[in-house]
Amino acid sequence: ETGVTQTPRHLVMGMTNKKSLKCEQHLGHNAMYWYKQSAKKPLELMFVYSLEERVENNSVPSRFSPECPNSSHLFLHLHTLQPEDSALYLCASSQDPGATNTEAFFGQGTRLTVV
Amino acid sequence: RKEVEQDPGPFNVPEGATVAFNCTYSNSASQSFFWYRQDCRKEPKLLMSVYSSGNEDGRFTAQLNRASQYISLLIRDSKLSDSATYLCVVNGAGGYNKLIFGAGTRLAVHP
């Protein structure tokens, strides 16, 4: 059973819709991440939050807007997406944002389809 | 050049075979290295960390060559349950935990 929970598991949205992805971690970690996984591509790091502060925005379009209200919750707000944004969106957390030898624990992902 | 490069495979091997995966990374400042496993339509999970001296966990052996910026994973006595995609992961420089993933190598073990 994963300590990182993502909802919803599946989402279909139109290009004019606004939706949000939610991630919650029960592991007491201090860093949280959003990754995007498209078909036949490596996981792409989108955002990193360390101690609730955004430390990385990996050239992600503004139609993706992250929010980290506390160290246990992470949101990804979506608006006016494009069909090419369809992908698996994975949330992850790790224990110590300053440590470089710490594994990341992933949620099960939200499979997003933009129509 | 990609930050982390892997042969995508697939590697199709019979049960009991030994199979090796390789990975190269571009950032010489990288400090930590991992192999993750991802099953079809599931999230990635840590298989093992990779240490400078090399390390073994049961049937799995990981090696690191910092001079060549090269990481390997050896699987002995393959099982059907080893079928998955194996992701080479490198921690990028930046002062915080930033994992960079390779595209993965797909392994299919058949009876």
HADDOCK unambig.tbl for C-alpha pairs under 7 A between the chains (distance, minus, plus):
assign (segid A and resid 41 and name CA) (segid B and resid 103 and name CA) 5.68 0.50 0.50
assign (segid A and resid 42 and name CA) (segid B and resid 101 and name CA) 6.10 0.50 0.50
assign (segid A and resid 42 and name CA) (segid B and resid 102 and name CA) 5.60 0.50 0.50
assign (segid A and resid 42 and name CA) (segid B and resid 103 and name CA) 3.86 0.50 0.50
assign (segid A and resid 43 and name CA) (segid B and resid 101 and name CA) 5.84 0.50 0.50
assign (segid A and resid 97 and name CA) (segid B and resid 96 and name CA) 5.16 0.50 0.50
assign (segid A and resid 97 and name CA) (segid B and resid 97 and name CA) 5.46 0.50 0.50
assign (segid A and resid 98 and name CA) (segid B and resid 95 and name CA) 6.07 0.50 0.50
assign (segid A and resid 98 and name CA) (segid B and resid 96 and name CA) 4.52 0.50 0.50
assign (segid A and resid 98 and name CA) (segid B and resid 97 and name CA) 6.30 0.50 0.50
assign (segid A and resid 99 and name CA) (segid B and resid 96 and name CA) 6.14 0.50 0.50
assign (segid A and resid 99 and name CA) (segid B and resid 97 and name CA) 5.96 0.50 0.50
assign (segid A and resid 100 and name CA) (segid B and resid 31 and name CA) 6.76 0.50 0.50
assign (segid A and resid 100 and name CA) (segid B and resid 32 and name CA) 6.37 0.50 0.50
assign (segid A and resid 100 and name CA) (segid B and resid 91 and name CA) 6.47 0.50 0.50
assign (segid A and resid 100 and name CA) (segid B and resid 96 and name CA) 6.24 0.50 0.50
assign (segid A and resid 100 and name CA) (segid B and resid 97 and name CA) 4.95 0.50 0.50
assign (segid A and resid 101 and name CA) (segid B and resid 32 and name CA) 5.37 0.50 0.50
assign (segid A and resid 105 and name CA) (segid B and resid 45 and name CA) 7.00 0.50 0.50
assign (segid A and resid 106 and name CA) (segid B and resid 43 and name CA) 6.16 0.50 0.50
assign (segid A and resid 106 and name CA) (segid B and resid 44 and name CA) 6.56 0.50 0.50
assign (segid A and resid 107 and name CA) (segid B and resid 43 and name CA) 6.48 0.50 0.50
assign (segid A and resid 108 and name CA) (segid B and resid 42 and name CA) 6.18 0.50 0.50
assign (segid A and resid 108 and name CA) (segid B and resid 43 and name CA) 5.06 0.50 0.50
assign (segid A and resid 109 and name CA) (segid B and resid 43 and name CA) 6.67 0.50 0.50
